[in-house]
Amino acid sequence: MAARREPNERLAAVIAEAGCTYEALAKQVRTTATEAGETLHTSRSAVFSWVNGGTPTGSTASYLAEALSRLAKRRVTVPEIGLGCDGIGEEMSADPLAAAADLGRFAMLHRRDFLTTTFTVAAVGLPLTYDHRAVAATLRAARSGGRIGAEEVSSVRQLTEMFRITDDRLGGGHGLTAVTVYFSDTVIPLLSCRFPSDQVRREAYGAAATLACLVGWKHHDLGREGAAQRFYLLGYQLACESEPDGHGAWMMRALTHQALDVRQPAHCIELAEAALSRARGKVDRKTEALLLVTAARAYGARGEGEKAASALMSAEDAMLATDDAVPSYAAASGPVAATVASHTAKTLTELRDHRAAERHYRMALADRTPETYQRVHGLTMANLAKSVAAQRRHDEALELWSRSLDFMGGVASDRNRKELTIMRSVLVGYRQRGIPGAAALDQRAAGMLRAMA
């Protein structure tokens, strides 16, 4: 006779706290799984089964914990709801170098439990309470290797830039394993070496933070949001050992943009404002402009139009205030004017000012070389098409979408796949209305999606 299952009272208690129905929770679990690149068919009956002692399979327990975190508006962990341990460890470790080795190993071994790690809303706000001084003592005691100098650090920066250039052209899926191996097997061990000066030590940590950000960005571009978030948080910890006010603020910006991209704006305003507060007066004005436009996006995502408009104006003023060069970590985002214009357009789109958004998307396209920034050029062209379509200029939108496809071919990017899916959803209506060229463009987009599968 089969043993009788005991009800999961801990899970039931958190569901009651969240005040949601089983159907609402099931829907949020499906949404969370989709963000991690996995399709689930969780139903209210599945939730009922778990409450009565059933056990979710695969990564579903993690998706369930994150779904409850969003509904309860606080952090909920897998152990708290009586479903075992999380499996990948805490998001921010007291020993970042050991965490970096683990993350690199998980990524290189293509461990499914890591690559499908859930993006967690609660983790977005972790930098707000992080005390880097406590971790610094651990890192300074970790010296076990030989001696390295400025030349080795310069080599790391040069190779990182090479990887970044390739990423801009061919997408996050190109060279990810090579970048990860270099980060884990070469760069992280360097941080345990002895340095000739504190300045070289800070530069080494800064170079490692920039590379961690690139690895995180590549995972983000592939739709692996949980893995990306882990590398971004690691990059933040490393940046705090280099330049907490400048580079640390920049990594807070990366975390903010990721949360905005996956449409989870909780903590984004607080994080963007904290980044500005710590960086203002300690970074150049162009870098400040990039932080300001991030704050504008956060305000826009929360419907705070007046604050968003004010931040956009401040960003433009800061961008035009000087011709000084930006630090290497900020330079990785590409031409400052193009980046500010692009994020200004995204903010205006959120505020439904499609005419103004169109103008700024066109400015972003003009300020980037298509051959150098192939992926972002295609994505910006697609965003421009959506702004034009929102103004009911359908023929022009079709032409812009067609041009965007010219840049998406051969680029390994899940963001491209998502844009193609959005495009096709609009083209359904165009085809039904008999708009010339819609059917041919839809067929072309469908072919590209099949090639990406």
Secondary structure, DSSP 8 states (H G I E B T S, - for coil): --------HHHHHHHHHHT--HHHHHHHHHHHHHHTT------HHHHHHHHTT----TTHHHHHHHHHHHHHTS---TGGGTS---SS--SS-S-HHHHHHHHHHHHHTT-HHHHT----HHHHTGGGT--HHHHHHHHHTT--S-B--HHHHHHHHHHHHHHHHHHHHH-TTSSHHHHHHHIIIIIHHHTTSB-SSHHHHHHHHHHHHHHHHHHHHHHHHTT-HHHHHHHHHHHHHHHHHH-TTTHHHHHHHHHHHHHHHTT--TTHHHHHHHHHHHHTTTS-HHHHHHHHHHHHHHHHHTT-HHHHHHHHHHHHHHHHS------HHHHTT--HHHHHHHHHHHHHHHTT-HHHHHHHHHHHHHTS-TTTSHHHHHHHHHHHHHHHHHTT-HHHHHHHHHHHHHHHTT---HHHHHHHHHHHHHHHHHHHTT-TTHHHHHHHHHHHHHHH-
